[in-house]
């Protein structure tokens, strides 16, 4: 790689790090990580996953036990995903991904050409 290209890539990295999308994402990520309610909801979701997986090991997929565990899992996921901070985090992540997709498209264009 020539030095000019390396410099341009470093500038691009700096531009991304200084973008509003990236800054907002970092703020929302920190809020997400530090929110006790979100941590509890996340833990409950993980426990519901374990319960669902365990029920699948012991019962038929269409059994009442598996259906109950699946409903608990769906409810846990819904509660987590509907939390205000999780919604804000997901929105910030979407905006950052759009920015990164635009950068990728600009650099690589349509690879089918």
Secondary structure, 3 states (H helix, E strand, C coil): CCHHHHHHHHHHHHHHHCCHHHHHHHHHHHHHHHCHHHHHHHHHHHHHHHHHHHHHHHCCCCCHHHHHHHHHHHHHHHHHHCCHHHHHHHHHHHHHHHHHHHHHHHHHCCCCC
